[in-house]
Amino acid sequence: MKPTIQLNQRNRQRLPKIDQNFQAASMPSRGGHSYGSRHASIRAISHEYFKNEARSMFATEAAFFSVIVITAAVPLISAAMAVVNLVRSVAAL
């Protein structure tokens, strides 16, 4: 419900008077107890996923992942070699 705003004229100040009817929603009792059927564990859910859905695209995704890793590794190795050469040249002074 939207609040209704009424203005008071007291001491030349215009203060809003808010009339709001708040009613707390009653929630059913919730607890940490499991009374019904057991829920599937994460292991069972992931096993089901890999058994049915993930097999078809796994090889393609693994190939793309390896290309991305190699692409990211080449500049890192090059930078590490450059740092080693810099340290060797500074140590020779």
MDAnalysis code that builds the backbone (N, CA, C; Angstrom):
import MDAnalysis as mda
import numpy as np

u = mda.Universe.empty(279, n_residues=93, atom_resindex=np.repeat(np.arange(93), 3), trajectory=True)
u.add_TopologyAttr("name", ["N", "CA", "C"] * 93)
u.add_TopologyAttr("resid", np.arange(1, 94))
u.add_TopologyAttr("resname", ["MET", "LYS", "PRO", "THR", "ILE", "GLN", "LEU", "ASN", "GLN", "ARG", "ASN", "ARG", "GLN", "ARG", "LEU", "PRO", "LYS", "ILE", "ASP", "GLN", "ASN", "PHE", "GLN", "ALA", "ALA", "SER", "MET", "PRO", "SER", "ARG", "GLY", "GLY", "HIS", "SER", "TYR", "GLY", "SER", "ARG", "HIS", "ALA", "SER", "ILE", "ARG", "ALA", "ILE", "SER", "HIS", "GLU", "TYR", "PHE", "LYS", "ASN", "GLU", "ALA", "ARG", "SER", "MET", "PHE", "ALA", "THR", "GLU", "ALA", "ALA", "PHE", "PHE", "SER", "VAL", "ILE", "VAL", "ILE", "THR", "ALA", "ALA", "VAL", "PRO", "LEU", "ILE", "SER", "ALA", "ALA", "MET", "ALA", "VAL", "VAL", "ASN", "LEU", "VAL", "ARG", "SER", "VAL", "ALA", "ALA", "LEU"])
u.atoms.positions = np.array([
    [0.842, -1.168, 0.000],
    [0.000, 0.000, 0.000],
    [0.889, 1.232, 0.000],
    [0.561, 2.201, -0.834],
    [1.339, 3.428, -0.911],
    [1.072, 4.294, 0.312],
    [2.121, 4.946, 0.839],
    [1.904, 5.827, 1.981],
    [1.161, 7.101, 1.550],
    [0.337, 7.593, 2.461],
    [-0.384, 8.847, 2.244],
    [0.360, 9.945, 2.984],
    [0.721, 11.009, 2.281],
    [1.492, 12.093, 2.891],
    [0.561, 13.266, 3.165],
    [0.586, 13.730, 4.431],
    [-0.180, 14.905, 4.829],
    [0.808, 15.924, 5.387],
    [0.603, 17.195, 5.058],
    [1.501, 18.241, 5.533],
    [0.909, 18.926, 6.754],
    [1.761, 19.079, 7.782],
    [1.359, 19.796, 9.000],
    [1.784, 21.250, 8.893],
    [0.945, 22.146, 9.373],
    [1.285, 23.573, 9.425],
    [1.524, 23.944, 10.885],
    [2.704, 23.626, 11.417],
    [3.010, 23.927, 12.795],
    [4.346, 24.659, 12.829],
    [4.377, 25.822, 13.462],
    [5.585, 26.640, 13.610],
    [6.219, 26.979, 12.258],
    [5.391, 27.213, 11.277],
    [5.817, 27.594, 9.934],
    [6.724, 26.558, 9.265],
    [6.716, 25.372, 9.743],
    [7.499, 24.308, 9.128],
    [6.548, 23.357, 8.419],
    [6.956, 22.930, 7.286],
    [6.138, 21.964, 6.542],
    [6.780, 20.585, 6.689],
    [6.333, 19.858, 7.647],
    [6.849, 18.519, 7.882],
    [5.853, 17.504, 7.351],
    [6.312, 16.538, 6.610],
    [5.369, 15.541, 6.106],
    [4.951, 14.579, 7.206],
    [3.678, 14.327, 7.274],
    [3.152, 13.341, 8.195],
    [2.771, 12.139, 7.340],
    [3.387, 11.047, 7.620],
    [3.190, 9.862, 6.789],
    [2.286, 8.884, 7.514],
    [1.226, 8.500, 6.843],
    [0.316, 7.491, 7.370],
    [0.541, 6.229, 6.547],
    [1.106, 5.216, 7.174],
    [1.428, 4.003, 6.445],
    [0.928, 2.817, 7.243],
    [0.169, 1.991, 6.611],
    [-0.363, 0.788, 7.249],
    [0.518, -0.392, 6.871],
    [1.379, -0.784, 7.774],
    [2.290, -1.890, 7.515],
    [1.747, -3.137, 8.169],
    [1.657, -4.188, 7.402],
    [1.230, -5.472, 7.934],
    [2.297, -6.497, 7.590],
    [2.841, -7.099, 8.605],
    [3.866, -8.105, 8.386],
    [3.240, -9.348, 7.779],
    [3.903, -9.887, 6.773],
    [3.409, -11.105, 6.133],
    [3.713, -12.291, 7.025],
    [2.749, -13.130, 7.192],
    [2.983, -14.311, 8.011],
    [3.565, -15.400, 7.123],
    [4.716, -15.900, 7.534],
    [5.407, -16.941, 6.785],
    [5.211, -18.261, 7.509],
    [5.064, -19.323, 6.767],
    [4.994, -20.624, 7.430],
    [6.333, -20.928, 8.110],
    [6.264, -21.721, 9.103],
    [7.474, -22.038, 9.864],
    [8.478, -22.749, 8.978],
    [9.674, -22.199, 8.928],
    [10.755, -22.793, 8.144],
    [11.848, -23.217, 9.105],
    [12.449, -24.320, 8.831],
    [13.528, -24.783, 9.682],
    [14.552, -25.535, 8.872],
    [15.554, -26.031, 9.531],
    [16.610, -26.756, 8.861],
    [16.364, -28.245, 8.780],
    [15.153, -28.662, 9.058],
    [14.853, -30.086, 9.078],
    [14.361, -30.535, 7.720],
    [14.717, -31.746, 7.357],
    [14.264, -32.325, 6.100],
    [13.246, -33.414, 6.438],
    [11.997, -33.170, 6.091],
    [10.950, -34.126, 6.419],
    [10.494, -34.939, 5.217],
    [10.749, -34.420, 4.038],
    [10.253, -35.080, 2.843],
    [11.323, -35.930, 2.191],
    [11.253, -35.981, 0.876],
    [12.215, -36.765, 0.124],
    [13.584, -36.087, 0.166],
    [14.611, -36.881, 0.027],
    [15.964, -36.348, 0.041],
    [16.261, -35.687, -1.287],
    [16.975, -34.586, -1.224],
    [17.385, -33.887, -2.434],
    [18.652, -34.541, -2.972],
    [18.828, -34.462, -4.262],
    [20.018, -35.022, -4.876],
    [21.253, -34.227, -4.462],
    [22.352, -34.930, -4.254],
    [23.582, -34.257, -3.858],
    [24.228, -33.612, -5.078],
    [25.198, -32.751, -4.823],
    [25.923, -32.097, -5.905],
    [26.632, -33.136, -6.764],
    [27.158, -34.147, -6.127],
    [27.856, -35.206, -6.876],
    [26.897, -35.931, -7.814],
    [25.697, -36.220, -7.342],
    [24.720, -36.901, -8.191],
    [24.268, -36.008, -9.341],
    [24.086, -34.712, -9.057],
    [23.667, -33.786, -10.103],
    [24.757, -33.658, -11.161],
    [26.022, -33.509, -10.732],
    [27.103, -33.377, -11.705],
    [27.305, -34.667, -12.494],
    [27.140, -35.808, -11.840],
    [27.257, -37.089, -12.549],
    [26.187, -37.196, -13.630],
    [24.983, -36.795, -13.293],
    [23.881, -36.818, -14.266],
    [24.165, -35.872, -15.426],
    [24.700, -34.699, -15.114],
    [25.004, -33.723, -16.166],
    [26.076, -34.253, -17.110],
    [27.179, -34.770, -16.549],
    [28.262, -35.264, -17.399],
    [27.857, -36.521, -18.151],
    [26.945, -37.293, -17.599],
    [26.492, -38.509, -18.268],
    [25.645, -38.185, -19.492],
    [24.791, -37.186, -19.386],
    [23.833, -36.938, -20.455],
    [24.190, -35.771, -21.360],
    [24.622, -34.650, -20.812],
    [24.709, -33.426, -21.589],
    [26.116, -33.030, -21.996],
    [27.090, -33.253, -21.168],
    [28.409, -32.683, -21.398],
    [29.275, -33.474, -22.365],
    [28.952, -34.702, -22.633],
    [29.819, -35.522, -23.479],
    [29.911, -35.019, -24.909],
    [28.840, -34.505, -25.424],
    [28.821, -34.150, -26.841],
    [29.759, -33.004, -27.174],
    [29.957, -32.077, -26.269],
    [30.770, -30.901, -26.555],
    [32.115, -30.909, -25.831],
    [32.442, -31.960, -25.112],
    [33.645, -31.965, -24.285],
    [34.914, -31.838, -25.122],
    [35.026, -32.590, -26.205],
    [36.244, -32.559, -27.021],
    [36.453, -31.177, -27.636],
    [35.385, -30.574, -28.125],
    [35.491, -29.246, -28.726],
    [35.894, -28.214, -27.687],
    [35.261, -28.244, -26.519],
    [35.582, -27.291, -25.463],
    [37.002, -27.494, -24.947],
    [37.451, -28.753, -24.851],
    [38.820, -29.020, -24.399],
    [39.833, -28.488, -25.406],
    [39.553, -28.612, -26.677],
    [40.464, -28.097, -27.701],
    [40.541, -26.572, -27.626],
    [39.393, -25.902, -27.527],
    [39.395, -24.446, -27.410],
    [40.102, -23.987, -26.142],
    [39.902, -24.704, -25.053],
    [40.560, -24.348, -23.797],
    [42.074, -24.466, -23.928],
    [42.559, -25.531, -24.561],
    [44.003, -25.697, -24.718],
    [44.588, -24.611, -25.623],
    [43.854, -24.191, -26.656],
    [44.322, -23.098, -27.507],
    [44.417, -21.804, -26.710],
    [43.439, -21.535, -25.874],
    [43.456, -20.321, -25.054],
    [44.614, -20.354, -24.063],
    [44.854, -21.501, -23.431],
    [45.947, -21.621, -22.465],
    [47.292, -21.424, -23.145],
    [47.477, -22.026, -24.309],
    [48.747, -21.872, -25.026],
    [48.935, -20.426, -25.459],
    [47.859, -19.797, -25.936],
    [47.940, -18.401, -26.361],
    [48.322, -17.497, -25.192],
    [47.826, -17.785, -24.008],
    [48.157, -16.973, -22.837],
    [49.542, -17.311, -22.289],
    [50.000, -18.543, -22.466],
    [51.278, -18.956, -21.890],
    [52.471, -18.415, -22.668],
    [52.357, -18.288, -23.970],
    [53.497, -17.845, -24.783],
    [54.001, -16.463, -24.356],
    [53.172, -15.431, -24.228],
    [53.700, -14.138, -23.783],
    [54.232, -14.160, -22.356],
    [53.632, -14.977, -21.489],
    [54.131, -15.058, -20.110],
    [55.527, -15.665, -20.069],
    [55.761, -16.685, -20.854],
    [57.091, -17.305, -20.894],
    [58.100, -16.330, -21.485],
    [57.696, -15.627, -22.529],
    [58.581, -14.630, -23.139],
    [58.929, -13.521, -22.145],
    [57.951, -13.064, -21.374],
    [58.199, -12.026, -20.373],
    [59.120, -12.546, -19.273],
    [58.952, -13.784, -18.868],
    [59.812, -14.355, -17.833],
    [61.257, -14.451, -18.332],
    [61.437, -14.826, -19.592],
    [62.791, -14.892, -20.157],
    [63.416, -13.504, -20.230],
    [62.624, -12.483, -20.557],
    [63.136, -11.117, -20.603],
    [63.556, -10.636, -19.216],
    [62.799, -10.980, -18.189],
    [63.157, -10.595, -16.813],
    [64.449, -11.282, -16.404],
    [64.611, -12.555, -16.758],
    [65.833, -13.277, -16.422],
    [67.034, -12.621, -17.098],
    [66.891, -12.269, -18.369],
    [67.999, -11.595, -19.082],
    [68.306, -10.238, -18.458],
    [67.289, -9.495, -18.022],
    [67.500, -8.205, -17.370],
    [68.266, -8.391, -16.059],
    [67.878, -9.377, -15.289],
    [68.561, -9.628, -14.004],
    [70.005, -10.024, -14.247],
    [70.257, -10.829, -15.269],
    [71.636, -11.231, -15.577],
    [72.484, -10.029, -16.009],
    [71.883, -9.138, -16.794],
    [72.653, -7.972, -17.256],
    [72.924, -6.993, -16.114],
    [71.989, -6.845, -15.188],
    [72.184, -5.956, -14.042],
    [73.195, -6.565, -13.076],
    [73.175, -7.885, -12.925],
    [74.109, -8.551, -12.004],
    [75.539, -8.494, -12.542],
    [75.704, -8.408, -13.857],
    [77.041, -8.362, -14.442],
    [77.707, -7.004, -14.210],
    [76.922, -5.974, -13.913],
    [77.513, -4.654, -13.675],
    [78.166, -4.679, -12.339],
])
